[in-house]
């Protein structure tokens, strides 16, 4: 920027008008030079100002920006108040709604509702190992707890979305964790049957270990594990396969209809959930399979970051009151 | 209402517009979403609640849209996408569909003829969706509006007609497949970016904010591919769309800017970075 300044060049150019003129021009050039350095130093970075802003532009930018910072400050105060209020509310709710490991209590709560989802998805977050209920163990605990709530409330399908897919590497632990949790809820004698599915690898596991034979009846709950790779990636993979088939003439591209894609993705990922519960402080789908969120009701509790029964129940209550009318 | 006598005060209008300009100037100095999506829900409920005719409700919705978009473009938003008519909306009563088509035709011909807002902001209007499903005369008007504003470059307004996100994804998949069949692309080269560029919104700035009104917590088949990552914030407000005013959009933009500046993301920060990459 300094080099390109046009006023610098007269200093080097031959002196024609004598020493006085030279001095005058030279000092102006130096001033200009200092000016542009000063401008460079004070011009805001990453702003939408022009390449070479005028002093007035820079000045008004700073005035406006300081107003913005004041607004941020006010917003921050509001958020602080909001945050504490939300936390207080959550604490109260968690005290009020406590399943105390009894399916009948949950059944009681859910029985009052007009309708319940058939397919529910939960978005969980893996917390740092050193935090309370953190790491893989925390995830396993939360997932098994969710499974127990779903069985108690009669929801047959649970999809657990965790962005990184850590749990897919801990299937044996998950099978045991779910078994233990269901035993705690239902007693040793009548543990409900369950299956764990990993759609990405097309694997299904029944019961706590492989000794349990697959029974003919449908399990009480089907848990499927989803992660980032089941989202866009799966659609990309599918397109690739379709493209190859189309190239060899085995598939007519006209046949790629909504129904066709829908059926494929149902196979590859699972059915569209009726309800997505996010156990996180704000709404964020984190790359949840995009095809599957068309009409799902989304629920989250502001500033909540725990997997608790109160949030689960409130999501069901919200779901029972909402009416889906496609297009109408 | 108390605000009514205030608004009848002399000079109120100019003070108001000055205030808006100043606010926009302030917001522009921080981060501003480059692309905003709107699900304009609640026109009919508004009409029912006020005991006015359905078409009056839709009309009020249009007014509200113009207001909101003006503020957005003032604040430096480059691209806005509005959900005007879904494929599923053809299931509504024939009378209402017909009336909506009339409204679109009317409003679009207004844009074509007067073009005040489009001219002032240099807005390029684009129509997204499977518009072959619409009546011929409507298609003609839409195409004409697109043509006339083609050369504008400052901002883009996408109007989604006969659009659903699933149709969009299907369309993109089909496009990609036919590219491979024609030999323009190798099937191993297909990536997220390929599909993304074949979407109707391909080539536009990434969606960074999605606003849904009337308190429904669903995406209703709108911009699913674009909004499901952590880079897009979803904002759901309880007001009905015709009541959604400049105040609401100002508040949402400020909140967005605050969140981007200081990060509300507790665990999501890492998620953001690696979702952006790849």
Contacts between the chains, C-beta under 8 A, distances in Angstrom:
chain1	res1	chain2	res2	distance
A	44	B	29	7.7
A	47	B	29	6.5
A	48	B	28	6.2
A	48	B	76	6.3
A	60	B	25	7.7
A	61	B	29	5.8
A	64	B	25	5.2
A	64	B	26	4.7
A	64	B	28	7.3
A	64	B	29	4.7
A	65	B	26	7.7
A	65	B	29	4.0
A	65	B	30	7.2
A	67	B	26	4.7
A	68	B	26	5.0
A	68	B	27	6.8
A	68	B	29	5.4
A	68	B	30	5.1
A	68	B	257	7.6
A	71	B	26	7.1
A	71	B	254	6.1
A	72	B	257	7.9
A	72	B	258	5.5
A	72	B	261	6.7
A	72	B	262	7.4
A	75	B	254	6.4
A	75	B	255	6.9
A	75	B	258	5.1
A	76	B	258	7.5
A	76	B	262	7.9
A	79	B	258	7.9
A	125	B	267	5.1
A	127	B	267	7.0
A	163	B	271	6.0
A	228	B	275	7.9
A	231	B	228	7.0
A	232	B	192	5.1
A	232	B	195	7.6
A	232	B	225	7.4
A	233	B	192	7.6
A	235	B	169	7.0
A	235	B	173	7.5
A	235	B	195	6.8
A	236	B	190	6.1
A	236	B	191	6.2
A	236	B	192	5.8
A	236	B	194	7.9
A	236	B	195	6.3
A	238	B	173	7.8
A	239	B	173	5.1
A	239	B	176	5.4
A	239	B	177	6.8
A	239	B	190	5.5
A	239	B	195	6.5
A	240	B	187	5.2
A	240	B	188	7.3
A	240	B	190	4.9
A	242	B	173	7.0
A	242	B	177	5.6
A	243	B	176	6.5
A	243	B	177	4.8
A	243	B	180	3.9
A	243	B	181	7.4
A	243	B	187	4.3
A	243	B	190	6.4
A	244	B	180	7.7
A	244	B	187	4.9
A	246	B	177	5.0
A	246	B	178	7.9
A	246	B	180	6.7
A	246	B	181	5.3
A	247	B	180	5.8
A	247	B	181	5.7
A	247	B	187	6.8
A	253	B	174	5.8
A	253	B	177	4.9
A	253	B	178	5.6
A	253	B	181	6.6
A	256	B	170	6.7
A	256	B	173	6.1
A	256	B	174	5.3
A	256	B	177	6.6
A	257	B	170	7.2
A	258	B	166	5.8
A	258	B	167	6.9
A	258	B	170	5.5
A	261	B	166	7.8
A	261	B	169	7.4
A	261	B	170	5.7
A	261	B	173	6.7
A	262	B	166	7.8
A	280	B	267	7.5
A	280	B	268	7.9
A	281	B	264	7.6
A	281	B	266	6.6
A	282	B	264	6.2
A	283	B	233	7.9
A	283	B	234	4.9
A	283	B	236	7.3
A	284	B	230	5.4
A	284	B	233	7.9
A	284	B	234	7.8
A	284	B	268	5.9
A	284	B	271	7.9
A	285	B	227	7.4
A	285	B	228	4.3
A	285	B	229	7.2
A	285	B	230	7.8
A	285	B	234	7.7
A	286	B	229	7.4
A	286	B	230	5.5
A	286	B	268	7.5
A	286	B	271	5.8
A	286	B	275	7.8
A	287	B	228	6.1
A	287	B	229	5.2
A	287	B	230	7.2
A	287	B	275	6.0
A	288	B	228	5.6
A	289	B	228	7.8
A	290	B	165	7.5
A	290	B	169	7.3
A	290	B	224	4.4
A	290	B	225	4.8
A	290	B	228	4.6
A	291	B	166	6.8
A	291	B	169	6.6
A	291	B	224	7.0
A	293	B	219	5.8
A	293	B	224	5.9
A	293	B	228	6.2
A	294	B	164	7.9
A	294	B	165	7.1
A	294	B	166	6.4
A	294	B	219	6.9
A	294	B	220	7.5
A	294	B	221	4.7
A	294	B	224	6.6
A	295	B	218	5.9
A	295	B	220	6.9
A	295	B	221	7.2
A	296	B	218	6.7
A	296	B	219	7.8
A	297	B	217	5.5
A	297	B	218	5.9
A	298	B	217	4.6
A	298	B	218	6.8
A	298	B	219	7.7
A	299	B	217	6.5
A	305	B	266	7.0
A	305	B	267	7.9
A	318	B	217	7.5
A	322	B	216	7.3
A	322	B	217	7.6
A	324	B	218	7.4
A	326	B	88	4.9
A	326	B	91	7.1
A	327	B	86	5.6
A	327	B	87	7.6
A	327	B	88	2.7
A	327	B	89	4.8
A	327	B	90	7.2
A	327	B	91	4.7
A	327	B	92	6.7
A	328	B	88	7.8
A	328	B	91	5.8
A	328	B	92	5.8
